[in-house]
Amino acid sequence: MCGIAGLLLTHGADAASTRANVRRMTEQIRHRGPDGAGVHFDDGACLGHRRLSILDTERGGQPFVVDGGAVALAYNGEIYNFRALRDELVDRGHTFTTDCDTEVLTRAWQTWGADALRRLDGMFAFAVWEPRRQRLTLVRDRLGIKPLYWAHVGGAIAFGSELDAVMASGLVPGDIDEQAIDEFFAYGYIGAPRSIFRAVRKLAPGTLVSIERGPTGGLSITEQVWWRLPDPSTTASESFVDAKARLRDVLGAAVRSHLVSDVPLGAFLSGGIDSTAVVALAREAVGPSLETFSIGFDDPAYDETAHARAVASHLGTVHHELRIGPEAVADLPALVHAMDEPFGDPSLLPTWHVAKLARTRITVALSGDGGDELFAGYTRYAHLDRELRRLGVVPQVVRRAVSVAARLFEPEGRRRNLLERVSLPPEAHYARFRSIFSEEMRGSLFAESLLGRVDMAKTRRVFAGLTPGMRSGPAIARLQAADLTTYLHDDVLTKVDRMSMLHSLEVRVPLLDHHVVEFAAGLPLEYKQGGGMTKRILRELVHDFVPASIMTRPKQGFSLPVGSWLRRDLRGLMDDAVGSRTYRESGWFRPGYVEQLWATHRSGRQDLSWPLWQVLVFHLWNERTRPALAAWSR
């Protein structure tokens, strides 16, 4: 686990100034790799690296260069099957000087090029420079576990593990993408390939971009999808019992492969199905020395530590836990700043705290992220499936009449929401369901100048691929695919990556091993949601390790008491946000509407916690960004 950054400039670019620039970029992500730093320069191509030592801690520094510079690589991540690949490469005549996956990845690329990607089991984002071909290649892993940002500005390419690293190059203009503002207020995050800055793109999961530099410095850029989410199965090819046994084999192998480390390793444990499955299989492989970590809240309505403690006790792990209270909100401004762009998931707070707790004992943590998306764990899937089936029989003329009637009621009120659910066409329904600020609310929030530059239909089409599955038959598989290709990497994995790396903690996600993902895609729906259960097959597997009496409880998630915090502990910060330059002077918003939302929430007439959290986060981000942009441009 590390951080990368770099530049591709024209032939003859000054070596000293380019190296200094890339060092400045990597300094922005020092937290990702406190154990070492390196820069490689070759005729205007410069790769930078910050290292967190996990394998072969004495060697394996980066950028890694072979054969006198024939291939240079800067890499963030882990290749879990690197030893098997190394054996294959030795048989082909390669010799190795380290026992780390970086050298194996470099030689694999040298041997097979982009075809090496399909051989890799792991999480990764990396940059490869091949001077003979004058080619820079940027690659992101299948599920988007590791981040990678890049920008093409004039005749230059800048890239990095975090947005701040790219902006610190000083080459990228800080023009805000207004469409990204719309996405943020709609969903609480900005989805790939968009970023908050118009010139910077997130490389999409399972994608590579190849940049070739011509003799006169011109750039030829090709983007290629090298992995796609498999089509879901609709019929059972094996019995439930056989499928469950195969899940244990596939997931067990993934967990064991994720345990490879030369530094202390443990696991996050919430007490839910996903983290318990990972911890149970890791405990089976490691033994009673496995350390587990849980975070909870002083408010018992949001505290899961008792559940986690019961699971840890039954499995026999060395367990650690911490409860946080409202004082935790003091960390919010710094954490919002660390996200680089507006990011509205409040669970970044407990994620930061559990990573901080774990880092006192370990350097690598396993996580249970991905289980809800793979095994249909969200209750919204079944709810939306039922509702969309009902809506499918409503005549269009009735929908139009109901749509007109809905406008007679207060925006976001219960009656209006009910009527809009009937009137919306199926393809817009999921986008609306996932929206924090509805399209009408955003129409009231945004000033005319911003509305004129925003296409809300484009924001809605983030989920356009769902349309076929929503028009007939169960929509659950399409809903899963939507979350796996948007929400999972743009929200969940982004949050975990940033909050853990602030503590220089590597987090691995065995449930998102591509063998597990492809296995889950092949399961029929009744093996995921059946018998009144969500995540049926994963739940039944967990019951082989932990009794159902311990595991049976309502799904809680990593939620926070946001509503009460806003009225009390965050009230001063919220007051500042509502009256700030962000909402009064930026020209993007209608201040009166922001004040109206805040007054309504304070009065207790309506719980507007989620929209107001986005208002607060955007303000905190904007207040930090203005001076940062000024510093980067100097």
C-alpha positions in Angstrom: 0.0 0.0 0.0 1.5 3.2 -1.1 0.9 6.4 -3.0 2.0 7.3 -6.6 2.2 10.6 -8.6 4.0 11.7 -11.7 4.2 13.7 -14.9 4.7 13.2 -18.6 6.0 16.3 -20.2 7.7 17.1 -23.5 11.1 15.9 -24.7 13.9 17.8 -23.1 11.9 18.9 -20.0 14.3 20.1 -17.3 15.2 17.2 -15.1 15.8 19.1 -11.8 12.5 21.2 -11.9 10.5 18.1 -13.0 11.9 16.0 -10.2 11.2 18.8 -7.7 7.6 19.1 -8.9 7.0 15.4 -8.6 8.5 15.4 -5.1 6.1 18.2 -4.2 3.2 16.0 -5.6 4.3 13.0 -3.5 4.7 15.1 -0.4 0.9 15.7 -0.6 0.4 12.0 -0.1 3.2 11.3 2.4 0.6 9.8 4.8 0.1 7.0 2.2 3.7 6.0 2.5 5.8 7.2 5.4 8.5 4.5 5.0 10.2 5.8 1.9 10.1 8.0 -1.2 11.5 7.8 -4.7 11.5 9.6 -8.0 12.5 8.3 -11.5 13.1 10.7 -14.4 13.6 9.8 -18.0 13.4 12.5 -20.7 10.3 14.4 -19.5 8.7 11.3 -17.9 8.8 11.3 -14.1 7.3 8.8 -11.7 7.1 9.4 -8.0 6.3 7.1 -5.1 5.7 7.0 -1.3 6.1 3.6 0.3 4.3 1.9 3.1 6.5 -1.3 3.6 4.4 -4.5 3.7 6.4 -7.1 1.8 10.2 -7.3 1.8 10.5 -4.3 4.0 14.2 -3.9 3.4 14.1 -3.9 -0.4 11.5 -3.2 -3.1 11.7 0.6 -3.0 10.0 2.4 -5.9 9.7 3.5 -8.6 11.0 0.1 -9.7 13.3 0.1 -12.7 14.5 -2.9 -14.6 17.1 -3.5 -17.4 18.6 -0.1 -17.2 15.3 1.7 -17.5 13.6 -0.4 -20.1 10.5 -0.5 -17.8 9.9 1.8 -14.8 6.9 1.3 -12.5 5.2 3.2 -9.7 2.6 1.1 -7.9 0.0 1.2 -5.1 -1.6 -2.0 -3.9 -1.0 -5.7 -3.4 -0.7 -8.6 -5.8 -1.7 -11.6 -3.7 -0.6 -14.3 -6.2 2.8 -12.7 -6.9 4.7 -15.8 -5.8 3.0 -18.0 -8.3 3.6 -15.4 -11.0 7.2 -15.1 -9.9 7.7 -18.9 -10.4 6.2 -18.6 -13.9 8.5 -15.7 -14.8 11.5 -17.5 -13.4 10.7 -20.4 -15.8 10.8 -17.8 -18.6 14.3 -16.8 -17.6 13.8 -13.8 -15.4 15.9 -13.3 -12.3 14.7 -11.5 -9.2 16.5 -9.3 -6.6 13.7 -8.9 -4.1 10.9 -10.9 -2.6 8.2 -8.3 -3.2 5.2 -8.1 -5.5 6.5 -4.8 -7.1 9.3 -6.5 -9.0 7.0 -9.4 -10.1 4.5 -6.8 -11.4 7.2 -5.0 -13.3 8.5 -8.2 -14.9 5.0 -9.4 -15.7 4.3 -6.2 -17.5 7.6 -6.4 -19.4 6.7 -10.0 -20.4 3.0 -9.9 -21.2 2.1 -6.2 -21.4 -1.6 -5.4 -20.7 -2.3 -9.2 -20.9 -0.6 -9.5 -17.5 -3.6 -7.8 -15.9 -5.9 -10.8 -16.3 -3.3 -12.9 -14.4 -3.3 -10.6 -11.4 -5.2 -11.3 -8.2 -5.1 -8.2 -6.1 -5.9 -4.5 -5.7 -3.8 -2.0 -7.6 -3.3 1.3 -9.3 0.0 1.8 -11.1 1.9 3.7 -13.8 4.3 2.1 -16.2 6.8 4.1 -18.3 8.3 2.3 -21.4 10.8 4.7 -23.0 11.4 2.6 -26.1 7.7 3.0 -27.0 7.5 6.5 -25.4 4.4 5.1 -23.6 3.0 5.9 -20.2 0.2 3.5 -19.1 -2.1 4.1 -16.1 -4.0 1.1 -14.7 -6.7 0.7 -12.1 -7.9 -2.6 -10.6 -11.1 -4.5 -11.4 -13.4 -3.1 -8.6 -11.7 0.2 -8.0 -10.3 -0.6 -4.6 -7.3 1.6 -5.2 -7.7 5.2 -6.6 -6.1 6.9 -9.5 -6.6 10.4 -10.8 -5.2 11.9 -14.0 -5.3 15.1 -16.1 -4.4 15.9 -19.6 -3.5 19.6 -19.8 -2.0 21.1 -22.9 0.9 18.8 -23.8 1.3 17.4 -20.2 -0.1 14.5 -18.2 -0.3 14.6 -14.4 -1.5 11.7 -12.3 -1.7 10.6 -8.7 -3.3 8.4 -6.0 -5.2 11.4 -4.7 -6.6 14.5 -6.2 -4.4 16.8 -4.2 -1.3 15.2 -5.6 -2.5 16.0 -9.2 -3.4 19.6 -8.3 -0.1 20.1 -6.5 1.7 19.8 -9.8 0.7 23.4 -10.5 -0.1 22.5 -14.1 -3.9 21.8 -13.7 -6.4 24.6 -13.6 -8.8 24.7 -10.7 -12.0 25.3 -12.6 -14.9 23.6 -10.9 -17.0 21.2 -12.8 -20.6 22.4 -12.2 -22.0 19.0 -13.2 -20.0 17.5 -10.4 -21.7 19.8 -7.9 -25.0 18.4 -9.0 -23.8 14.9 -8.6 -22.5 15.6 -5.1 -25.8 17.1 -3.8 -27.7 14.3 -5.5 -25.7 11.3 -4.2 -23.2 12.5 -1.7 -20.2 11.7 -3.9 -18.8 12.5 -7.3 -18.7 9.4 -9.5 -15.9 8.3 -11.9 -14.8 9.4 -14.3 -15.8 12.9 -13.1 -14.0 14.8 -10.3 -14.8 18.2 -8.8 -12.2 19.8 -11.1 -13.1 19.9 -14.8 -9.6 19.0 -15.9 -9.1 16.0 -13.6 -10.6 12.6 -14.2 -10.8 9.5 -12.0 -9.7 6.4 -13.9 -12.7 4.1 -13.9 -12.3 0.6 -12.3 -11.1 -2.1 -14.6 -9.7 0.5 -17.0 -6.3 1.5 -18.4 -5.3 4.6 -20.3 -2.3 4.5 -22.6 -0.5 7.7 -23.5 2.1 7.6 -26.3 4.3 10.6 -26.9 5.3 11.4 -30.5 8.6 12.7 -31.8 7.4 16.3 -31.6 5.8 15.8 -28.2 2.2 15.3 -29.3 0.2 12.8 -27.2 -2.0 10.0 -28.4 -4.3 8.8 -25.7 -6.3 5.6 -25.7 -8.6 4.4 -22.9 -9.5 0.7 -22.7 -11.8 -1.3 -20.4 -9.9 -4.5 -19.5 -12.4 -6.0 -17.1 -16.2 -5.9 -16.8 -18.6 -7.0 -14.1 -19.9 -10.5 -15.2 -23.5 -10.8 -16.3 -25.6 -12.1 -13.4 -27.0 -15.6 -13.5 -30.8 -16.2 -13.5 -30.8 -20.0 -13.0 -29.2 -22.4 -10.6 -26.4 -24.5 -12.0 -25.9 -26.4 -8.7 -27.8 -27.0 -5.5 -27.7 -24.5 -2.6 -25.7 -26.9 -0.5 -23.1 -27.4 -3.2 -23.0 -23.6 -3.9 -22.5 -22.9 -0.2 -19.6 -25.4 0.0 -18.0 -23.7 -3.1 -18.5 -20.3 -1.5 -16.5 -21.5 1.5 -13.7 -22.7 -0.8 -13.6 -19.5 -2.9 -13.9 -17.0 -0.1 -11.6 -19.1 2.1 -8.9 -19.0 -0.6 -9.4 -15.3 -1.0 -9.0 -14.6 2.7 -5.9 -16.8 2.9 -4.3 -15.0 0.0 -5.1 -11.6 1.6 -3.2 -12.7 4.7 0.2 -12.5 3.1 2.2 -9.8 4.9 5.6 -9.2 6.5 4.1 -6.8 9.1 1.3 -7.2 11.7 -2.1 -8.0 10.4 -5.7 -8.0 11.8 -9.3 -7.3 10.8 -12.2 -4.9 11.3 -15.2 -6.6 13.0 -18.6 -4.9 13.2 -20.4 -8.0 14.2 -22.4 -8.1 11.0 -22.5 -10.9 8.4 -19.8 -9.6 6.1 -17.1 -8.8 8.6 -17.9 -12.0 10.6 -17.4 -14.1 7.5 -14.0 -12.6 6.8 -12.9 -12.8 10.4 -14.1 -16.4 10.8 -12.1 -17.6 7.8 -9.1 -15.5 8.8 -9.2 -16.9 12.4 -9.4 -20.4 10.9 -6.2 -19.7 9.0 -4.2 -17.6 11.5 -5.3 -19.0 14.8 -6.1 -17.3 18.2 -3.5 -14.6 17.7 -5.8 -12.8 15.1 -6.6 -9.3 16.4 -9.9 -7.6 15.7 -11.1 -4.1 16.0 -14.5 -2.4 16.5 -15.8 1.1 16.9 -19.1 2.2 18.5 -20.9 5.2 19.8 -22.0 6.4 23.3 -25.5 6.6 21.9 -26.8 3.0 22.4 -29.2 3.3 19.4 -26.1 3.4 17.1 -23.7 1.2 19.1 -22.7 -2.2 17.7 -19.8 -3.0 20.0 -21.7 -5.6 22.0 -22.5 -7.6 18.9 -18.9 -7.5 17.7 -17.7 -8.4 21.2 -19.9 -11.5 21.2 -18.7 -12.6 17.8 -15.1 -12.1 18.8 -15.5 -14.0 22.0 -17.1 -16.9 20.2 -14.4 -17.0 17.5 -11.6 -16.5 19.9 -9.9 -13.4 18.6 -7.8 -10.8 20.5 -10.4 -8.1 20.4 -10.1 -4.3 20.8 -12.9 -1.7 20.8 -13.5 2.0 21.2 -16.6 4.1 21.7 -16.8 7.7 20.4 -19.1 10.4 21.4 -20.2 13.8 20.0 -16.7 15.1 20.6 -15.7 13.2 17.5 -17.2 15.9 15.3 -14.2 18.0 16.1 -12.3 15.9 13.6 -14.8 16.5 10.8 -13.2 19.6 9.1 -9.8 17.8 8.8 -11.4 14.6 7.5 -13.5 16.5 4.9 -10.3 18.2 3.8 -8.5 14.8 3.5 -11.1 13.7 1.0 -9.9 16.2 -1.6 -13.3 16.8 -3.1 -16.8 17.0 -1.6 -17.7 13.7 0.0 -20.9 13.4 2.0 -20.9 10.0 3.7 -20.9 10.6 7.5 -19.5 7.2 8.2 -16.0 8.5 7.3 -15.9 9.5 11.0 -16.1 6.0 12.5 -14.0 4.6 9.7 -11.2 7.1 10.6 -11.5 6.1 14.3 -11.5 2.4 13.7 -8.4 2.8 11.4 -6.7 4.9 14.1 -7.4 2.2 16.7 -6.2 -0.6 14.5 -3.0 1.2 13.6 -1.9 1.1 17.2 -1.5 -2.6 16.8 -1.3 -3.6 13.1 -0.3 -2.3 9.7 -2.7 -4.3 7.6 -6.4 -4.9 8.2 -9.0 -7.1 6.5 -12.4 -5.6 5.9 -15.8 -7.0 5.0 -16.8 -4.4 2.5 -18.6 -5.6 -0.6 -20.9 -8.2 0.9 -24.1 -6.2 0.6 -23.5 -5.4 -3.1 -22.4 -8.9 -4.0 -25.0 -10.9 -2.1 -28.0 -8.5 -2.2 -27.8 -7.4 1.4 -29.5 -4.0 1.1 -33.2 -4.2 2.1 -33.8 -1.5 -0.5 -33.3 -4.1 -3.3 -36.4 -6.1 -2.4 -38.4 -3.0 -1.6 -37.6 -1.3 -5.0 -38.2 -4.6 -6.9 -41.7 -4.8 -5.4 -42.4 -1.2 -6.0 -41.2 -1.2 -9.6 -43.3 -4.3 -10.4 -46.4 -2.3 -9.2 -45.4 0.8 -11.1 -44.9 -1.2 -14.3 -48.7 -1.7 -14.6 -49.6 2.0 -14.1 -50.8 3.6 -17.4 -48.7 6.5 -18.7 -51.8 8.8 -18.7 -52.3 8.2 -15.0 -48.6 8.8 -14.3 -48.8 12.2 -16.0 -51.9 13.2 -14.0 -50.3 12.1 -10.7 -47.1 14.1 -11.6 -49.2 17.3 -11.9 -51.0 16.6 -8.6 -47.7 16.0 -6.8 -46.7 19.7 -7.3 -49.6 20.8 -5.1 -47.9 19.5 -2.0 -44.8 20.7 -0.1 -41.5 19.5 -1.6 -40.1 16.4 0.1 -43.3 16.0 2.2 -44.8 12.6 2.7 -47.8 13.1 0.3 -45.6 14.5 -2.4 -43.1 11.7 -2.1 -45.9 9.1 -2.4 -47.3 10.7 -5.5 -43.9 11.1 -7.1 -43.2 7.4 -6.6 -46.2 6.6 -8.7 -45.5 9.2 -11.4 -41.8 8.6 -12.1 -40.9 6.3 -15.0 -39.0 3.2 -13.9 -35.6 4.4 -15.3 -35.7 7.4 -13.0 -36.9 5.6 -9.9 -33.6 4.3 -8.6 -31.8 7.6 -9.1 -34.6 9.3 -7.2 -34.5 6.7 -4.4 -30.7 7.2 -4.0 -30.9 11.0 -4.1 -30.2 13.0 -1.0 -31.3 16.3 -2.7 -34.1 15.5 -5.1 -34.1 17.2 -8.5 -36.7 19.6 -7.2 -34.7 20.4 -4.1 -31.6 21.0 -6.2 -33.7 23.3 -8.3 -34.4 25.3 -5.2 -30.9 25.1 -3.8 -29.0 26.1 -7.0 -28.9 29.7 -8.2 -30.0 30.4 -11.8 -26.4 30.8 -12.9 -25.6 27.3 -11.8 -28.8 25.8 -13.0 -28.0 27.0 -16.4 -24.8 25.0 -16.5 -26.1 21.8 -15.0 -27.9 18.9 -16.7 -29.9 17.0 -14.0 -30.9 14.4 -16.6 -27.3 13.6 -17.0 -26.9 13.1 -13.2 -30.0 10.9 -13.3 -28.4 8.8 -16.1 -25.7 7.6 -13.7 -28.1 4.7 -13.3 -29.3 4.6 -16.9 -28.0 1.0 -17.4 -30.7 -0.2 -15.0 -33.6 0.6 -17.4 -33.9 -2.9 -19.1 -34.0 -4.7 -15.8 -36.5 -2.3 -14.3 -39.1 -2.6 -17.1 -39.8 -6.3 -16.5 -38.9 -9.0 -14.0 -36.8 -8.7 -10.9 -34.7 -5.6 -10.8 -32.4 -6.8 -7.9 -29.6 -8.0 -10.1 -29.6 -4.6 -11.9 -29.6 -2.8 -8.6 -26.7 -4.8 -7.4 -24.8 -4.0 -10.6 -25.6 -0.3 -10.2 -24.1 -0.3 -6.7 -21.1 -2.4 -7.7 -20.2 0.0 -10.6 -21.0 3.3 -8.8 -21.6 3.5 -5.1 -19.2 0.8 -4.1 -16.0 2.4 -5.5 -17.1 6.0 -5.5 -18.3 6.0 -1.9 -17.5 2.9 0.2 -14.0 2.1 -1.1 -13.0 5.7 -1.5 -13.9 6.4 2.2 -12.1 3.3 3.4 -9.0 4.1 1.3 -8.7 7.7 2.5 -9.5 7.2 6.1 -7.2 4.2 6.5 -4.3 5.8 4.6 -4.4 8.9 6.9 -3.1 6.5 9.5 -0.8 4.6 7.0 -3.0 1.5 7.5 -3.5 -0.8 4.5 -7.0 -2.2 4.2 -7.7 -5.3 2.2 -11.2 -6.5 1.0 -11.3 -10.3 0.5 -15.0 -10.2 -0.5 -14.0 -8.2 -3.6 -11.4 -10.7 -4.7 -12.4 -11.1 -8.4 -12.9 -14.8 -7.9 -15.5 -14.1 -5.2 -17.1 -11.4 -7.4 -17.4 -13.7 -10.4 -18.7 -16.6 -8.2 -21.4 -14.3 -6.7 -22.5 -13.1 -10.1 -23.1 -16.7 -11.1 -25.5 -17.4 -8.2 -29.3 -17.3 -8.8 -31.2 -14.6 -6.9 -32.9 -17.1 -4.6 -29.5 -18.0 -3.2 -29.0 -14.4 -2.2 -32.4 -13.2 -1.2 -34.6 -16.1 -0.2 -36.5 -17.6 2.7 -37.1 -14.2 4.1 -33.3 -13.5 4.3 -30.9 -11.1 2.7 -27.4 -12.4 1.9 -28.9 -15.9 2.4 -25.9 -18.0 1.2 -23.3 -15.9 3.0 -25.5 -15.8 6.2 -25.8 -19.6 6.1 -22.0 -19.9 5.7 -21.4 -17.6 8.7 -23.8 -19.8 10.8 -21.3 -22.6 10.4 -18.9 -20.6 12.5 -21.2 -18.5 14.7 -24.6 -19.5 16.0 -27.6 -17.8 14.5 -28.6 -16.7 18.1 -25.5 -14.4 18.1 -25.9 -13.2 14.5 -29.6 -12.5 14.4 -30.2 -8.7 14.8 -31.5 -5.9 12.6 -29.1 -4.6 10.0 -27.6 -1.4 11.3 -24.7 -0.3 9.0 -22.0 2.2 9.9 -24.5 4.9 10.8 -24.2 8.0 13.0 -26.6 10.0 15.1 -26.3 12.8 12.6 -29.6 14.5 13.4 -29.0 15.0 17.1 -25.3 16.0 16.4 -26.5 18.7 14.0 -28.9 20.2 16.5 -26.3 20.2 19.4 -22.6 19.5 18.8 -22.5 20.6 15.2 -24.9 23.5 15.6 -22.2 26.2 15.7 -20.4 24.7 12.7 -23.7 24.4 10.8 -24.6 28.1 11.6 -21.3 29.1 10.2 -21.9 27.1 7.1 -25.3 28.5 6.4 -24.1 32.1 6.8 -20.8 31.5 5.0 -19.3 32.8 1.7 -20.0 29.4 0.2 -23.7 30.0 0.3 -23.8 33.8 0.1 -21.0 34.9 -2.2 -20.1 31.9 -4.5 -23.0 32.6 -6.9 -23.8 28.9 -6.9 -26.6 28.7 -4.3 -29.7 30.5 -3.0 -28.9 31.3 0.6 -32.6 31.7 1.5 -33.2 28.0 0.7 -30.2 26.8 2.8 -31.5 28.9 5.7 -35.0 27.4 5.2 -33.6 23.8 5.4 -31.7 24.6 8.6 -34.6 26.3 10.3 -36.9 23.4 9.5 -34.5 20.8 10.9 -33.8 22.9 14.0 -37.5 23.2 14.7 -38.0 19.4 14.6 -40.7 19.6 12.0 -38.7 17.5 9.6 -35.5 15.5 9.8 -33.2 16.9 7.1 -30.0 15.4 8.5 -28.7 14.0 5.3 -29.3 17.1 3.1 -27.8 19.4 5.8 -24.8 17.1 6.2 -24.1 17.7 2.5 -24.5 21.4 2.9 -22.0 21.4 5.8 -19.5 19.2 4.0 -19.6 21.3 0.8 -18.9 24.4 2.9 -16.0 22.8 4.7 -14.5 21.6 1.4 -15.0 25.0 -0.3 -13.4 27.0 2.5 -10.3 24.8 2.4 -10.0 24.6 -1.4 -9.7 28.3 -2.2 -6.4 28.9 -0.3 -5.1 25.5 -1.5 -5.7 26.3 -5.1 -3.9 29.6 -4.6 -0.9 27.9 -3.1 -0.7 25.2 -5.9 -0.9 27.8 -8.6 2.1 29.8 -7.2 
